[in-house]
Amino acid sequence: MYHAHFRGTHYETGFRWGSLLLKHQNIILENIPFEITQERIDYALSCLPIYERFYPEITEEIQGLADGQNCDVRILQAVLFNMYSMPPACNCSCFAFTTGQEILLGRNSDFLTEIEKLNMNVIYRLTDGAYSFNGNTTAFVEVEDGVNEQGLAAGLTSVYPVQRKPGFNAGLLLRYLLEKCKNVSEAISCLHQLPIASAQTLTLADTSGEIALVECNSECIEVTTSLSNTHSFVCDTNTFHLTKMTEYNRIGIDDWFAEKRFQTLLSALQDNKNFNLIFAQKLLSGEYGFLCQYDRSTGKDTVWSVIYDLKQHKIYRSEGNPGRRSFKEDFRFRF
């Protein structure tokens, strides 16, 4: 896993990163695990006005990245804006729970082993009006889980879309929330105002103890603050489970055992009476049932696992499959 620390404006961080990669002969467009078709280019162009209106800083960062790489920004946009809206795979597992003593958000990132060496942990300290954050990603500018300086933590899972409209995709949507929102309620408010393109779940938690599961796509948003009547937790994988969203599930696709993983999370969280860091680590490591036990020969695996401890203001990460690699605390970012 690469570790990158970005400072400056959005454009400056993009340009410096793109230039550094080029200097070391790392060409972004040579490491994309899917074909960049005309359909993808056209769809990205339809999304561009939305990002320019609601999130112009990210278009500046992508322009900086393209300038640093000496590549066509339209091709880079076609890569980034299409992710999750035209997904090559649907994966990942996430949960959050809160008690009087604990507030934790945990996430496994499941993805293709062929590009796992390109996965990144990033710290952004931007100077043009954004909260600083620590996050993890398989896709450069996009972020799949993270926590910001205000103590808002978020994690995503992708859901195979049944429709596609211009708008924010999951990775840029989550990053927007980390840069702009102080807490869960602000994040949910933003989600109701932004055009959404892809289908996804978003797990949210903050240092006040507020948690939420958001299931959303381009047509609908549904939110819950707990999946239990007795204690406060949420969990999600790569299918919708909230009532209004289940009609958007797509049948017959390879969703990497999404329902099996969801039932593992749900059962463990319903039955456990001792929510703490050790429980979270064991759950993510597969000790309560199938969650990360992929056959790597199929090209699939859990490529990192992370826990955001919002009560203690700490971050723990396993840079690989947590069933084989231990969690280590990341001391570089305080919130």
QUIHUFEN-V81404 format. One record per backbone hydrogen bond with DSSP energy under -0.5 kcal/mol. NH is the residue of the N-H (numbers start at 1). CO is the residue of the C=O. If there is no record, write none. Layout:
# QUIHUFEN-V81404
((NH	CO) (NH	CO))
This chain:
# QUIHUFEN-V81404
((2	119) (4	121) (6	4) (6	123) (8	125) (13	9) (14	10) (15	11) (16	12) (17	13) (18	14) (19	15) (20	16) (21	17) (22	18) (23	19) (24	20) (25	22) (26	21) (27	25) (28	26) (30	27) (31	28) (33	31) (37	35) (41	37) (42	38) (43	39) (44	40) (45	41) (46	42) (47	43) (48	44) (49	45) (50	47) (51	47) (52	48) (53	49) (54	50) (55	51) (58	55) (59	55) (60	56) (61	57) (62	58) (63	59) (64	60) (65	61) (66	62) (67	63) (68	64) (69	65) (70	66) (71	66) (75	72) (76	72) (77	73) (78	74) (79	75) (80	76) (81	77) (82	78) (83	79) (85	82) (86	82) (90	254) (93	108) (94	236) (95	106) (96	234) (97	104) (98	232) (99	102) (104	97) (105	308) (106	95) (107	306) (108	93) (109	304) (110	108) (111	109) (111	301) (113	299) (115	112) (116	113) (118	115) (119	116) (120	137) (121	2) (122	135) (123	4) (124	133) (125	6) (125	123) (127	8) (131	179) (133	124) (134	147) (135	122) (136	145) (137	120) (142	139) (143	171) (144	136) (145	136) (146	154) (147	134) (148	152) (149	132) (151	148) (153	151) (153	205) (154	146) (155	203) (156	144) (157	201) (158	91) (159	199) (160	238) (165	197) (168	195) (173	169) (174	170) (175	171) (176	172) (177	173) (178	174) (179	175) (180	176) (181	177) (187	183) (188	184) (189	185) (190	186) (191	187) (192	188) (193	190) (194	190) (197	168) (198	168) (199	84) (199	159) (200	216) (201	157) (202	214) (203	155) (204	202) (204	212) (205	153) (206	210) (209	206) (212	204) (213	224) (214	202) (215	213) (215	222) (216	200) (216	214) (217	220) (222	215) (224	213) (227	233) (232	98) (233	231) (234	96) (236	94) (237	239) (245	242) (246	242) (246	243) (248	245) (249	246) (255	253) (261	257) (262	258) (263	259) (264	260) (265	261) (266	262) (267	263) (268	264) (269	265) (270	266) (271	267) (272	268) (276	274) (280	276) (281	277) (282	278) (283	279) (284	280) (285	281) (286	283) (287	282) (289	286) (294	292) (296	294) (298	295) (299	296) (300	295) (301	111) (303	109) (303	301) (304	109) (305	318) (306	107) (307	316) (308	105) (309	307) (309	314) (310	103) (310	308) (311	103) (313	309) (314	309) (316	307) (317	328) (318	305) (319	317) (320	318) (324	321) (325	321) (328	317) (330	315) (331	329))
